[in-house]
Amino acid sequence: MLQSLKVILDIQELDMKMIRLMRLKKERLKELQHIDNLRTELAKQQSDKEVEIADLSRSIASQEAKILEIKEKIKKLEGRQSSVKKVDEFNAITQEMTQSERERIATEQITSDMIDKRNLEEEILTKIKDSLRQSEESSIALENEIKESIRMINKEGSELKGSRDELAKTAEQDVLHIYNRLLNNKKDRVVVPIENRTCSGCHIALTAQHENIVRKGERLTFCEHCSRIHYWQEVEPVEGESSPKRRRRRLAGV
């Protein structure tokens, strides 16, 4: 293995830990956002329901005023009817009173339906308020736990970055630059060993010539399929054996 890759491999281990931390932090932030979205949605439902109930109350008040007007009209018609002497005029007033009574009954039915609807909406509003209150109470502990988790992630990430920065000072800068560029592109391991003449990054079979070049370790060698940097990983001998077992080559597509 190239000596310059040994430091890069140590840096890569720190980078993998930081990437895992960032992914975990992202998930925790999503959880916080989900809690906040739930509260926001419940608060919106409460606000919308309050507006709907207020509109119903105004409509009910308007219908009740209309009922009073109709009753007052009927009362006046009754007064006129008692003083008329002509049959035609009496019949006309009677017909008008009948129409007004029908209008009163219809308006009272509409008003009754509106009151029933308002009562139902008020029950729903009460449930929404209860849900919002319970959500706020139950989410406090969870939010605090998530925020503490994020704080610990930030702390650990800061420590890892400090170690990484110190290690990066000892790395060969040209190699580090190539590594950083590959890492920014893939967000995953970019310095990987060859296993069974296969890239352990993209798992595509390699040529024997490529394997020999990597085994010599005289220069940086890139996977011709995924552009990762390859290195030769020596296999420790198994206890009781004079030499390590050679792994069988895995055929492509098998």
C-alpha positions in Angstrom: 0.0 0.0 0.0 1.1 3.5 -0.7 2.4 5.2 2.4 0.3 8.3 1.6 -2.9 6.3 1.6 -2.4 5.2 5.2 -3.0 8.7 6.5 -5.9 9.1 4.1 -7.5 5.9 5.4 -7.4 7.3 8.9 -8.9 10.5 7.7 -11.6 8.5 5.9 -12.6 6.7 9.1 -13.1 10.1 10.8 -15.1 11.3 7.7 -17.3 8.2 7.8 -18.1 8.9 11.4 -18.9 12.5 10.7 -21.1 11.5 7.7 -23.1 9.1 9.9 -23.5 11.8 12.6 -24.7 14.3 10.0 -27.3 11.7 8.7 -28.4 11.1 12.3 -28.7 14.8 13.0 -30.7 15.2 9.8 -33.1 12.5 11.0 -33.4 14.1 14.4 -34.1 17.5 12.9 -36.8 15.9 10.7 -38.4 14.6 13.9 -38.4 18.1 15.4 -40.0 19.4 12.2 -42.6 16.7 12.3 -43.6 17.6 15.8 -43.7 21.3 14.9 -45.8 20.6 11.8 -48.3 18.6 13.8 -48.7 21.4 16.3 -49.0 24.0 13.4 -51.6 21.9 11.7 -53.7 21.5 14.9 -53.4 25.2 15.6 -54.6 25.9 12.0 -57.5 23.5 12.4 -58.4 25.3 15.7 -58.2 28.7 14.0 -60.3 27.6 11.0 -62.9 26.0 13.2 -63.2 29.1 15.3 -63.8 31.2 12.2 -66.4 28.7 10.9 -68.2 28.8 14.3 -68.1 32.7 14.3 -69.6 32.7 10.8 -72.3 30.3 11.8 -73.1 32.5 14.9 -73.5 35.5 12.7 -75.8 33.7 10.3 -77.9 32.4 13.2 -78.2 35.9 14.6 -79.3 37.1 11.2 -81.9 34.3 10.8 -83.2 35.0 14.4 -83.6 38.7 13.5 -85.5 37.7 10.4 -87.8 35.5 12.4 -88.6 38.4 14.7 -89.4 40.6 11.7 -91.7 37.9 10.3 -93.5 37.5 13.7 -93.8 41.3 13.9 -95.3 41.4 10.4 -97.8 38.6 11.3 -98.8 40.5 14.4 -99.5 43.7 12.3 -101.4 41.7 9.7 -103.6 40.2 12.5 -104.3 43.8 13.7 -105.3 44.9 10.2 -107.4 41.8 9.7 -109.5 42.4 12.8 -110.5 45.9 11.5 -111.3 45.2 7.9 -114.9 44.7 6.8 -114.5 43.6 3.2 -114.3 39.9 2.5 -111.7 40.3 -0.3 -109.4 42.4 1.8 -109.8 39.9 4.7 -108.9 37.0 2.4 -105.9 38.8 1.0 -104.6 39.5 4.5 -105.2 35.9 5.5 -103.2 34.7 2.5 -100.4 37.0 3.3 -100.4 35.8 6.9 -100.3 32.2 5.7 -97.3 32.9 3.5 -95.5 34.8 6.3 -96.2 31.8 8.7 -94.7 29.4 6.1 -91.7 31.7 5.8 -91.4 31.8 9.6 -91.5 28.0 9.9 -88.9 27.6 7.1 -86.6 30.2 8.6 -86.9 28.6 12.1 -86.0 25.2 10.5 -82.9 26.7 8.8 -81.9 28.4 12.1 -82.4 25.1 14.0 -80.2 23.3 11.5 -77.5 26.0 11.8 -77.6 25.8 15.6 -77.2 22.0 15.4 -74.3 22.4 13.0 -72.7 25.0 15.3 -73.1 22.7 18.3 -71.4 19.9 16.3 -68.5 22.2 15.2 -68.1 23.4 18.9 -67.7 19.8 19.9 -65.1 19.3 17.2 -63.3 22.5 18.3 -63.1 21.2 21.9 -61.5 17.9 20.6 -59.0 19.9 18.5 -58.1 22.0 21.5 -57.6 18.9 23.7 -55.5 17.3 21.0 -53.4 20.5 20.7 -52.9 20.7 24.4 -52.0 17.0 24.8 -49.6 17.3 21.8 -47.8 20.3 23.4 -47.6 18.6 26.8 -46.4 15.2 25.4 -43.9 16.7 22.9 -42.0 18.8 25.5 -40.0 15.8 26.8 -39.5 14.4 23.3 -38.3 17.8 22.0 -35.9 18.2 24.9 -34.5 14.7 24.3 -34.1 15.4 20.5 -32.4 18.7 21.2 -30.0 17.1 23.7 -29.2 14.4 21.1 -28.5 17.1 18.5 -26.2 18.9 21.0 -24.3 15.7 21.6 -24.0 15.1 17.9 -22.7 18.6 17.4 -20.1 18.1 20.2 -18.9 14.8 18.8 -18.8 16.1 15.3 -16.7 19.1 16.5 -14.3 16.8 18.2 -14.0 14.5 15.1 -13.4 17.5 12.9 -10.7 18.8 15.2 -8.9 15.4 15.0 -9.5 15.3 11.2 -8.0 18.7 10.7 -4.9 17.8 12.7 -4.5 14.5 10.7 -5.0 16.3 7.4 -1.9 18.4 8.2 0.2 15.3 8.0 -1.3 14.0 4.8 0.2 14.4 1.3 -1.7 17.4 0.1 -2.1 16.3 -3.6 -3.5 13.0 -2.5 -5.7 14.7 0.1 -7.1 17.0 -2.5 -8.1 14.1 -4.8 -9.6 12.3 -1.8 -11.6 15.3 -0.8 -13.0 15.8 -4.3 -14.1 12.1 -4.5 -15.6 12.3 -1.0 -17.6 15.4 -1.8 -19.0 13.7 -4.9 -19.9 10.3 -3.4 -20.4 11.0 0.3 -19.1 7.5 1.0 -15.9 5.6 1.2 -13.7 6.4 -1.7 -10.5 4.6 -0.7 -11.4 0.9 -0.8 -9.5 -2.4 -1.0 -9.7 -4.9 -3.8 -11.5 -8.1 -2.7 -11.4 -11.2 -4.9 -10.3 -9.0 -7.8 -13.4 -6.9 -7.3 -13.8 -3.3 -6.3 -15.3 -3.3 -2.8 -16.9 0.1 -3.6 -18.9 -0.7 -6.8 -18.5 -4.5 -6.6 -17.6 -4.8 -10.3 -14.9 -7.3 -11.3 -11.4 -6.0 -12.3 -8.7 -7.2 -14.5 -5.7 -9.2 -13.3 -3.4 -6.4 -14.7 -5.3 -3.8 -12.6 -5.0 -6.0 -9.5 -1.2 -6.4 -10.0 -0.8 -2.6 -10.3 -2.7 -2.1 -7.1 -0.7 -4.9 -5.4 2.6 -3.1 -6.3 1.4 0.1 -4.7 3.7 2.3 -6.7 1.1 5.0 -7.6 -2.5 5.9 -7.1 -4.8 3.6 -8.9 -8.4 4.4 -9.6 -11.3 2.1 -10.3 -12.2 2.3 -14.0 -15.8 1.9 -13.1 -16.5 4.2 -10.1 -13.3 6.2 -9.9 -12.6 5.1 -6.3 -9.0 4.8 -5.1 -7.9 1.2 -4.8 -5.4 -0.3 -2.4 -4.1 -3.8 -1.6 -5.2 -5.1 1.7 -2.8 -7.7 3.1 -4.6 -10.8 4.6 -3.4 -11.8 8.0 -2.3 -15.5 8.0 -4.7 -17.9 9.8 -3.3 -19.4 13.0 -1.7 -22.8 12.3 -1.2 -22.1 8.6 2.1 -21.0 7.0 0.4 -18.6 4.5 -3.0 -17.0 4.2 -5.7 -18.7 2.3 -6.3 -17.2 -1.1 -9.8 -16.2 -1.7 -11.6 -17.7 -4.7 -12.4 -15.2 -7.3 -16.1 -14.3 -7.5 -17.3 -14.4 -11.1 -19.2 -11.4 -12.4 -23.0 -11.9 -12.3 -22.8 -14.8 -9.8 
